[in-house]
């Protein structure tokens, strides 16, 4: 085998370090709790076909990207998968053994023979089951160190670089060499000596490990990737910090994980020479068989891919049949317009609102409402992005009336919340509070109150100030900002009342509350965005400026900021008041939406009166013991970019993202390009996070939320008190205790625009091309509703 060894060969060392850099780019970011947004956990592997990525991750990290065959076969028995779709899927995968063979449940292969084993795992095979495993202790130690290192106020001794920034690897080495408890825990007295022999810099770790472990050129890449997958949660957090331009410690995390392998290798060689001979033979065999293991994983997963594809084809057929046969319905004599976020939860409330009157027109638009802003309250250092994670804020929004006296009680509340919610602080807090805290718990149980992020309570005002680079936005800049939003929305005429409806969730005692808010607003509610935009569009000077740009807003038109509570389906209007009829419309829409969601939320809600049901929803949103306040975006499967007239007559069951778009009003398809490169990516991220949290909640989800402990305030959660940092959605977010509330399927995107325009945009953007051609999502043209076509690898296929 070719060896990547020191041996005085600079070229081989250069190859090794290039491999390290490549591997360090393969982990997708994971946003912290207070800014939680959905992310595709495979994002950095999108340049490869999904089927191959799934096989590789299964081999290297025991990560599952598919449901078991029994899951799909149960859906087939429930007639949710058609025979014709199965036949089409078989042709797509060149499977010619027939449907009967596809349904045969084969004996499972030995999973251990199909997956890669790091050195720590090989050595664990020779340890007693009564002893602590090397693998578990390594992950626990690294994870605890990361939690301490990344705290805003570090609790451990750090080593700084010449630039006076903390060095991850050097700090880890310094702390672990002083930790004698690991040797005692593992029952290995010589271990401390082996730890002290570690190199002082990460570069040397890679070179020494390559030489001493006799790494083959072929296996090195897979081995290093597998080591990062061992600490995928912390690697994802480091990838987030890199995404934000804060720092990049990925290679140093990898060096620390590899250093543990080097420690074990040396320790076994010195302390257990007989065992070392066995390990050495197994290790060489492991390296030679890695490519075969990945290939065998791909072969084993073939049937699951066929079943999933057949399910996707069946669901696409149902939706496309709806699109082909539904009457085109437009709002007549428009009395009120309401613009909602494209979040799937708005599909139900939009439909309910439109049922109130034919003159109500609703629109779907990206939830941040095209406002590239960050919320920056005066008197604080806070700079909270209110836009998708793909974008960077260009403008700061602050309240004109912010006062220091107003901040003081909010700061106290935040301190209390930080103290009471921390894993260790909660115990001292309860002891210090004594019987008073017991009274508080009883009060919350019987008379729950609405809980709110202390920062969000600063945004409840009407007067906003926008600035850029420390300077107030000029009148021309405000006009350009407003013009860009209205152009993207496609609004040409305006009703007397135009509701700008952001959304936010309402729940209590939920570390993942931000994951239920608006992902397009950076995991926050959309309140700031709609308040700022309403003020902008109601401004007389801005309207005058827009008129010179060819956009005339009648003097009688009022833009009204509003917020859709996705837990209760209430719509709250800010500042401006609606008339009695309009208020009745909103009230009745809430009642309809609550009734429709009742069965999935709690079957007992269906048997209550409207008043009782609303009371139950309100109580649920404040219940600190409620682990399933709402289902969020569970069930999402499609994204339709088209005029509302195409879907207004359809019941899409709250599973489809809807973005209004009229290609005939889109000059040079600039808006379409924006939609395919931003909202489509966001919806794809949401879809893949839900899929992965279902297929493998252990690796891509965060487990049982009842056992969660916050790490360093808002970095993330541990399930219990250790192990890797957990990412993704909790089990309670996707499973109701009896069944899955989300069925994994890749996003289907339907665009009402000319085929050539769609294809040109895909060809222009490489990352979009990867998603389409590597089958991470489906992209359809639905301009001709009876002839829907799919774009795949540069060609349009009749679907």
Buried (B, 14 or more C-beta within 10 A) or exposed (E): EEBBBBEEEEEBBEBBBEBBEEBBEBBBBBBBBBBBBBBBBBBBBBEBBBBBBBBBBBBBBBBBBBBBBEBBBEBBEEEBBBEEBBBBBBEBEEBEEEBEEBBEEEEEEEEEEBBBBBBBBBBBEEBEEEEBBBBEBBBBBBBBBBBBBBBEEEEBEBBEEEEEEBBBBBBBBBBBEEBEEBBEBBEBEEBBEBBEEBBEBBBEBBBBBBBBBBBBBBBBBBBBBBBBBBBBBBBBBBBBBBBBEEBBBBBBBBBBBBBBBBBBBBBBBEBBEEBBEBBBEBBBEBBEBBEEBBEBBBEBBBBBBBBBBBBBBBBBBEBBEBBEEBEEBEBEEBBBBBBBBBBBBBBBBBBBBBEBBBBBBBBBBBBBBBBBBBBBBBBBEEEBBBBBBBBEBEBBBBBEEBEEEBBEEBEEBBEEBBEBBBBEBBEEBEEEBEEEBEEEEEEBEEEBEEBBBBBBEBBEBBEBBBEBEEEEBEEEBBBBBBBBBBBBBBBEEBBBBBBBBBBBBBBBBBBBBBBBBBBBBBBBBBBBBBBBBBBBBBBEEBBEBBEEEEBEBEEEBBBBBBBBBBBBBBBEBBBBEBEEEBEEBBBBBBBBBBBBBBEBBBEEBEEBEBEEBBEBBBEBBBBBEBBBBBBBBBBBBBBBBBBBBBBBBBEBBBBBBBBBBBBEEBEEBEBBBBBBBBBBBBBBBBBBBBBBBBBBBBBBBBBBBEBBBBBBBBBBBBBEEBBBBBBBBBBBBBBBEEEBBBBBBBBBBBBBBBBEBBBEBBEEBEEBBBBBBBBBBBBBBBBEBEEBBBBBEEEBEEB
